[in-house]
Amino acid sequence: MFSKILSSSRYLVLIAVIGSFFAATTLLIYGGISVIQQITFTLMNGTVTSKGAKMLSLGFIENADIFLIGTVLYIMSLGLYELFIDDTIALPEWLVIHTLDDLKDKLIGVIVVVMAVVFLGHVVTWHGEQEILFLGGAIGFVVAGLTYFTGQKKKGKYEENH
């Protein structure tokens, strides 16, 4: 009886699956609405200036960030569903997740892109402050650490198989 309870408890992960799916959906819809508003405002304003272009670029970069975070949450939702509930759902091969390591690798890849987009947003609004060096360095250290982490994992798997 206890093993049946433990086996059924995997469905508790549905809370995380549904929560991350709704969060992803909300962010993606919000990002889409924000893009439409930016385009509408730009067309209605009718002036073209270098400052306006810079602000428009920044707005689109911020929306890209929203879309990427929504994508992270979506991948997490799919991955947890595949791992704990049903691994037979039809997905493109690049999105199929067989292990928790597969899910972590996919999430790490998107997280690195999110950090790059955040940094790009700061570069666009940069006015010569030195703090940008610290932000870039911190992001570089995080990316290096994640690269080392995923490289060590793959190295360990390679050594096990050979």
Accessible surface in RSA format (square Angstrom, percent):
REM  Atomic radii and reference values for relative SASA: ProtOr
REM  Chains: A
REM  Algorithm: Lee & Richards
REM  Probe-radius: 1.40
REM  Slices: 20
REM RES _ NUM      All-atoms   Total-Side   Main-Chain    Non-polar    All polar
REM                ABS   REL    ABS   REL    ABS   REL    ABS   REL    ABS   REL
RES MET A   1   184.85  95.7 138.15  91.4  46.70 111.2 107.24  91.2  77.61 102.8
RES PHE A   2   142.00  71.0 137.26  85.0   4.74  12.3 137.75  83.5   4.25  12.2
RES SER A   3    84.14  71.1  75.94 101.3   8.20  18.9  49.94 106.3  34.20  47.9
RES LYS A   4   153.40  74.8 148.46  91.1   4.94  11.8  96.14  86.5  57.27  61.0
RES ILE A   5    91.41  52.0  86.49  64.4   4.92  11.9  90.20  65.0   1.21   3.3
RES LEU A   6   101.16  56.3  92.05  65.9   9.11  22.9  92.38  64.9   8.78  23.6
RES SER A   7    67.73  57.2  55.79  74.5  11.94  27.5  34.86  74.2  32.88  46.1
RES SER A   8    58.63  49.5  51.91  69.3   6.72  15.5  30.13  64.2  28.50  39.9
RES SER A   9    44.38  37.5  33.54  44.8  10.83  25.0  25.74  54.8  18.64  26.1
RES ARG A  10    93.19  39.1  86.46  44.1   6.73  16.0  38.87  53.1  54.33  32.9
RES TYR A  11    99.16  46.3  93.70  53.3   5.46  14.2  66.27  49.8  32.88  40.5
RES LEU A  12   120.86  67.3 113.08  80.9   7.78  19.6 115.34  81.0   5.52  14.9
RES VAL A  13    30.04  19.8  26.48  24.0   3.56   8.6  30.04  26.1   0.00   0.0
RES LEU A  14    56.74  31.6  56.74  40.6   0.00   0.0  56.74  39.9   0.00   0.0
RES ILE A  15   128.86  73.3 121.22  90.3   7.65  18.4 125.54  90.4   3.33   9.0
RES ALA A  16    43.96  40.4  33.14  51.1  10.82  24.6  43.10  60.7   0.86   2.3
RES VAL A  17    12.80   8.4  12.80  11.6   0.00   0.0  12.80  11.1   0.00   0.0
RES ILE A  18    86.24  49.1  85.84  63.9   0.40   1.0  86.24  62.1   0.00   0.0
RES GLY A  19    38.34  47.3   0.00   N/A  38.34  47.3  33.06  90.7   5.27  11.8
RES SER A  20     7.90   6.7   1.76   2.4   6.14  14.1   5.20  11.1   2.70   3.8
RES PHE A  21    88.19  44.1  88.19  54.6   0.00   0.0  88.19  53.5   0.00   0.0
RES PHE A  22   123.93  62.0 123.19  76.3   0.73   1.9 123.61  74.9   0.31   0.9
RES ALA A  23    39.80  36.6  30.01  46.3   9.79  22.3  38.60  54.4   1.20   3.2
RES ALA A  24     0.81   0.7   0.81   1.2   0.00   0.0   0.81   1.1   0.00   0.0
RES THR A  25    47.43  33.7  45.13  45.8   2.30   5.5  42.00  56.4   5.43   8.2
RES THR A  26    88.19  62.7  83.56  84.7   4.63  11.0  63.84  85.8  24.34  36.8
RES LEU A  27    49.46  27.5  49.46  35.4   0.00   0.0  49.46  34.7   0.00   0.0
RES LEU A  28    66.60  37.1  60.70  43.4   5.90  14.8  61.19  43.0   5.42  14.6
RES ILE A  29   103.04  58.6  96.62  72.0   6.42  15.5 102.29  73.7   0.74   2.0
RES TYR A  30   135.04  63.0 132.34  75.3   2.70   7.0  86.50  65.0  48.54  59.8
RES GLY A  31     0.00   0.0   0.00   N/A   0.00   0.0   0.00   0.0   0.00   0.0
RES GLY A  32    24.83  30.6   0.00   N/A  24.83  30.6  24.16  66.3   0.67   1.5
RES ILE A  33    92.57  52.7  91.46  68.1   1.11   2.7  91.86  66.2   0.71   1.9
RES SER A  34    26.36  22.3  24.77  33.1   1.59   3.7   5.17  11.0  21.19  29.7
RES VAL A  35    34.46  22.7  34.46  31.2   0.00   0.0  34.46  29.9   0.00   0.0
RES ILE A  36   114.26  65.0 113.72  84.7   0.54   1.3 114.01  82.1   0.25   0.7
RES GLN A  37   116.87  65.4 111.73  81.7   5.15  12.3  37.27  79.3  79.60  60.4
RES GLN A  38    35.49  19.8  31.24  22.8   4.26  10.1  26.58  56.6   8.91   6.8
RES ILE A  39    77.85  44.3  76.52  57.0   1.33   3.2  77.85  56.1   0.00   0.0
RES THR A  40    67.90  48.3  65.45  66.4   2.44   5.8  52.07  69.9  15.83  23.9
RES PHE A  41   141.37  70.7 137.02  84.9   4.35  11.3 140.94  85.4   0.44   1.3
RES THR A  42    49.39  35.1  43.03  43.6   6.37  15.2  40.70  54.7   8.70  13.1
RES LEU A  43   133.44  74.3 111.54  79.8  21.90  55.1 113.86  80.0  19.57  52.7
RES MET A  44   156.22  80.9 124.61  82.5  31.60  75.2  99.68  84.7  56.54  74.9
RES ASN A  45    81.94  56.5  58.04  56.1  23.90  57.6  10.43  25.1  71.52  69.1
RES GLY A  46    58.69  72.4   0.00   N/A  58.69  72.4  30.32  83.2  28.37  63.5
RES THR A  47    90.17  64.1  72.22  73.2  17.95  42.8  64.77  87.0  25.39  38.4
RES VAL A  48   146.55  96.4 114.92 104.0  31.64  76.2 117.67 102.2  28.89  78.3
RES THR A  49    73.91  52.6  62.81  63.7  11.10  26.5  64.02  86.0   9.90  15.0
RES SER A  50   101.48  85.8  82.74 110.4  18.74  43.2  54.69 116.5  46.78  65.5
RES LYS A  51   153.77  75.0 149.13  91.5   4.64  11.1  97.03  87.3  56.75  60.4
RES GLY A  52    35.16  43.4   0.00   N/A  35.16  43.4  30.22  82.9   4.94  11.1
RES ALA A  53    54.03  49.7  46.51  71.8   7.51  17.1  51.47  72.5   2.56   6.8
RES LYS A  54    84.04  41.0  77.71  47.7   6.33  15.1  55.21  49.7  28.83  30.7
RES MET A  55   104.71  54.2  98.81  65.4   5.90  14.1  82.13  69.8  22.58  29.9
RES LEU A  56    51.90  28.9  47.83  34.2   4.06  10.2  51.20  36.0   0.70   1.9
RES SER A  57    51.85  43.8  45.96  61.3   5.89  13.6  21.51  45.8  30.34  42.5
RES LEU A  58    21.18  11.8  21.18  15.2   0.00   0.0  21.18  14.9   0.00   0.0
RES GLY A  59    11.72  14.4   0.00   N/A  11.72  14.4  10.67  29.3   1.05   2.3
RES PHE A  60    70.59  35.3  65.70  40.7   4.90  12.7  66.03  40.0   4.57  13.1
RES ILE A  61    25.92  14.7  23.95  17.8   1.96   4.7  25.77  18.6   0.14   0.4
RES GLU A  62    96.67  55.5  92.62  70.1   4.06   9.7  36.37  70.4  60.30  49.2
RES ASN A  63     4.71   3.2   4.71   4.6   0.00   0.0   1.76   4.2   2.95   2.8
RES ALA A  64    37.93  34.9  34.25  52.9   3.69   8.4  37.45  52.7   0.48   1.3
RES ASP A  65    29.05  20.3  29.05  28.9   0.00   0.0   3.34   7.9  25.70  25.6
RES ILE A  66    37.61  21.4  37.45  27.9   0.16   0.4  37.55  27.0   0.06   0.2
RES PHE A  67    67.89  34.0  67.87  42.0   0.02   0.1  67.89  41.2   0.00   0.0
RES LEU A  68    39.75  22.1  39.59  28.3   0.17   0.4  39.75  27.9   0.00   0.0
RES ILE A  69    69.38  39.5  69.36  51.7   0.02   0.1  69.38  50.0   0.00   0.0
RES GLY A  70     0.00   0.0   0.00   N/A   0.00   0.0   0.00   0.0   0.00   0.0
RES THR A  71    49.14  35.0  47.92  48.6   1.22   2.9  31.44  42.2  17.70  26.8
RES VAL A  72    21.89  14.4  21.89  19.8   0.00   0.0  21.89  19.0   0.00   0.0
RES LEU A  73    39.47  22.0  39.47  28.2   0.00   0.0  39.47  27.7   0.00   0.0
RES TYR A  74    78.56  36.7  78.56  44.7   0.00   0.0  45.50  34.2  33.06  40.8
RES ILE A  75    11.09   6.3  11.09   8.3   0.00   0.0  11.09   8.0   0.00   0.0
RES MET A  76    57.59  29.8  57.59  38.1   0.00   0.0  30.31  25.8  27.29  36.2
RES SER A  77     4.04   3.4   3.95   5.3   0.09   0.2   0.00   0.0   4.04   5.7
RES LEU A  78    23.67  13.2  23.18  16.6   0.49   1.2  23.67  16.6   0.00   0.0
RES GLY A  79     0.00   0.0   0.00   N/A   0.00   0.0   0.00   0.0   0.00   0.0
RES LEU A  80    27.06  15.1  27.06  19.4   0.00   0.0  27.06  19.0   0.00   0.0
RES TYR A  81    60.75  28.4  60.75  34.6   0.00   0.0  29.43  22.1  31.32  38.6
RES GLU A  82     7.05   4.0   2.45   1.9   4.60  10.9   0.00   0.0   7.05   5.8
RES LEU A  83    50.39  28.1  17.31  12.4  33.08  83.2  19.60  13.8  30.79  82.9
RES PHE A  84    75.87  38.0  71.53  44.3   4.34  11.3  75.20  45.6   0.66   1.9
RES ILE A  85    31.33  17.8  13.66  10.2  17.66  42.6  14.99  10.8  16.34  44.3
RES ASP A  86    48.40  33.9  43.10  42.9   5.30  12.5  15.77  37.1  32.63  32.5
RES ASP A  87    99.19  69.5  76.31  76.0  22.88  54.1  14.82  34.9  84.37  84.1
RES THR A  88   111.46  79.3  81.70  82.8  29.76  70.9  72.98  98.0  38.48  58.2
RES ILE A  89    53.88  30.7  37.72  28.1  16.16  38.9  43.46  31.3  10.42  28.3
RES ALA A  90   105.54  97.0  69.46 107.2  36.08  82.1  79.15 111.5  26.38  69.9
RES LEU A  91    39.69  22.1  14.92  10.7  24.77  62.3  18.58  13.1  21.11  56.8
RES PRO A  92    66.63  48.6  53.40  48.7  13.24  48.1  65.86  54.4   0.77   4.8
RES GLU A  93   142.08  81.6 128.62  97.3  13.47  32.1  68.41 132.3  73.67  60.2
RES TRP A  94   170.87  68.6 155.38  75.2  15.49  36.4 150.45  80.2  20.42  33.1
RES LEU A  95    10.44   5.8  10.44   7.5   0.00   0.0  10.44   7.3   0.00   0.0
RES VAL A  96    32.15  21.2  25.45  23.0   6.70  16.1  25.45  22.1   6.70  18.2
RES ILE A  97     1.49   0.8   0.00   0.0   1.49   3.6   0.00   0.0   1.49   4.0
RES HIS A  98   129.65  70.9 104.69  72.8  24.96  63.8  80.66  83.1  48.99  57.0
RES THR A  99    67.05  47.7  63.23  64.1   3.82   9.1  66.48  89.3   0.57   0.9
RES LEU A 100    98.93  55.1  94.08  67.3   4.85  12.2  94.08  66.1   4.85  13.0
RES ASP A 101    34.63  24.3  33.63  33.5   0.99   2.4   2.14   5.0  32.48  32.4
RES ASP A 102    39.12  27.4  36.68  36.5   2.44   5.8   5.69  13.4  33.42  33.3
RES LEU A 103     6.66   3.7   6.66   4.8   0.00   0.0   6.66   4.7   0.00   0.0
RES LYS A 104    75.13  36.7  73.64  45.2   1.49   3.5  41.95  37.8  33.17  35.3
RES ASP A 105    41.35  29.0  31.66  31.5   9.69  22.9  20.25  47.6  21.10  21.0
RES LYS A 106    55.66  27.2  46.05  28.3   9.61  22.9  25.38  22.8  30.28  32.3
RES LEU A 107    27.29  15.2  27.29  19.5   0.00   0.0  27.29  19.2   0.00   0.0
RES ILE A 108    24.38  13.9  24.38  18.2   0.00   0.0  24.38  17.6   0.00   0.0
RES GLY A 109    38.37  47.3   0.00   N/A  38.37  47.3  35.48  97.4   2.89   6.5
RES VAL A 110    23.91  15.7  22.88  20.7   1.04   2.5  23.87  20.7   0.04   0.1
RES ILE A 111    68.57  39.0  68.55  51.1   0.02   0.1  68.57  49.4   0.00   0.0
RES VAL A 112    42.22  27.8  41.66  37.7   0.56   1.3  41.66  36.2   0.56   1.5
RES VAL A 113    71.63  47.1  70.40  63.7   1.23   3.0  71.63  62.2   0.00   0.0
RES VAL A 114    19.83  13.0  19.83  18.0   0.00   0.0  19.83  17.2   0.00   0.0
RES MET A 115    31.89  16.5  31.11  20.6   0.78   1.9  19.10  16.2  12.79  16.9
RES ALA A 116    54.64  50.2  46.24  71.4   8.40  19.1  50.68  71.4   3.96  10.5
RES VAL A 117    22.17  14.6  21.61  19.6   0.56   1.3  22.07  19.2   0.10   0.3
RES VAL A 118    54.53  35.9  47.54  43.0   6.99  16.8  53.39  46.4   1.14   3.1
RES PHE A 119    60.30  30.2  60.30  37.3   0.00   0.0  60.30  36.6   0.00   0.0
RES LEU A 120    86.29  48.1  85.25  61.0   1.04   2.6  86.29  60.6   0.00   0.0
RES GLY A 121    10.07  12.4   0.00   N/A  10.07  12.4   9.18  25.2   0.89   2.0
RES HIS A 122    89.88  49.1  85.64  59.5   4.24  10.9  49.21  50.7  40.67  47.3
RES VAL A 123    61.16  40.2  53.37  48.3   7.79  18.8  53.37  46.4   7.79  21.1
RES VAL A 124    28.33  18.6  20.40  18.5   7.93  19.1  27.15  23.6   1.18   3.2
RES THR A 125    50.72  36.1  44.32  44.9   6.40  15.3  30.14  40.5  20.58  31.1
RES TRP A 126   116.57  46.8 100.76  48.8  15.81  37.1 103.76  55.3  12.81  20.8
RES HIS A 127   142.87  78.1 106.73  74.2  36.14  92.5  76.87  79.2  66.00  76.8
RES GLY A 128    53.23  65.6   0.00   N/A  53.23  65.6  23.83  65.4  29.41  65.9
RES GLU A 129    81.95  47.1  73.05  55.3   8.90  21.2  51.43  99.5  30.53  24.9
RES GLN A 130   120.57  67.4 111.00  81.1   9.58  22.8  29.78  63.4  90.80  68.9
RES GLU A 131   114.21  65.6 111.82  84.6   2.39   5.7  60.70 117.4  53.50  43.7
RES ILE A 132    22.15  12.6  16.52  12.3   5.63  13.6  20.05  14.4   2.10   5.7
RES LEU A 133   121.57  67.7 109.57  78.4  12.00  30.2 113.02  79.4   8.55  23.0
RES PHE A 134   141.81  70.9 133.31  82.6   8.49  22.1 137.89  83.6   3.92  11.2
RES LEU A 135    54.14  30.1  49.51  35.4   4.63  11.6  53.33  37.5   0.80   2.2
RES GLY A 136    22.71  28.0   0.00   N/A  22.71  28.0  14.36  39.4   8.35  18.7
RES GLY A 137    34.74  42.8   0.00   N/A  34.74  42.8  31.47  86.4   3.27   7.3
RES ALA A 138    52.52  48.3  45.32  69.9   7.20  16.4  50.34  70.9   2.18   5.8
RES ILE A 139    26.27  15.0  25.65  19.1   0.63   1.5  26.27  18.9   0.00   0.0
RES GLY A 140    36.77  45.3   0.00   N/A  36.77  45.3  32.29  88.6   4.48  10.0
RES PHE A 141   164.06  82.1 154.85  95.9   9.21  24.0 155.69  94.4   8.37  24.0
RES VAL A 142    73.20  48.2  65.67  59.5   7.53  18.1  72.31  62.8   0.89   2.4
RES VAL A 143    42.72  28.1  42.70  38.7   0.02   0.1  42.70  37.1   0.02   0.1
RES ALA A 144    57.56  52.9  47.13  72.7  10.43  23.7  53.67  75.6   3.89  10.3
RES GLY A 145    39.73  49.0   0.00   N/A  39.73  49.0  34.81  95.5   4.92  11.0
RES LEU A 146    39.49  22.0  39.07  28.0   0.42   1.0  39.11  27.5   0.38   1.0
RES THR A 147    86.91  61.8  80.28  81.4   6.63  15.8  68.69  92.3  18.22  27.5
RES TYR A 148   147.61  68.9 139.88  79.6   7.73  20.1 112.11  84.2  35.50  43.8
RES PHE A 149    91.52  45.8  87.93  54.5   3.59   9.3  90.55  54.9   0.97   2.8
RES THR A 150    20.68  14.7  20.68  21.0   0.00   0.0   6.96   9.3  13.72  20.7
RES GLY A 151    35.01  43.2   0.00   N/A  35.01  43.2  30.60  84.0   4.41   9.9
RES GLN A 152    78.32  43.8  71.05  51.9   7.27  17.3  20.50  43.6  57.82  43.8
RES LYS A 153    36.84  18.0  25.86  15.9  10.99  26.2  34.43  31.0   2.41   2.6
RES LYS A 154   121.68  59.4 117.00  71.8   4.69  11.2  68.80  61.9  52.88  56.3
RES LYS A 155   114.88  56.0 108.48  66.6   6.40  15.2  63.78  57.4  51.10  54.4
RES GLY A 156    28.15  34.7   0.00   N/A  28.15  34.7  27.03  74.2   1.12   2.5
RES LYS A 157    89.05  43.4  87.62  53.8   1.42   3.4  63.95  57.6  25.10  26.7
RES TYR A 158   134.76  62.9 130.14  74.0   4.62  12.0  94.42  71.0  40.34  49.7
RES GLU A 159   104.20  59.8  87.77  66.4  16.42  39.1  39.62  76.6  64.58  52.7
RES GLU A 160   149.56  85.9 110.94  83.9  38.62  92.0  46.27  89.5 103.29  84.3
RES ASN A 161   118.28  81.6  84.82  82.0  33.46  80.6  21.68  52.2  96.60  93.4
RES HIS A 162   155.96  85.2  94.37  65.6  61.59 157.5  97.21 100.2  58.75  68.4
END  Absolute sums over single chains surface
CHAIN  1 A    10966.2       9382.3       1584.0       8102.7       2863.6
END  Absolute sums over all chains
TOTAL         10966.2       9382.3       1584.0       8102.7       2863.6
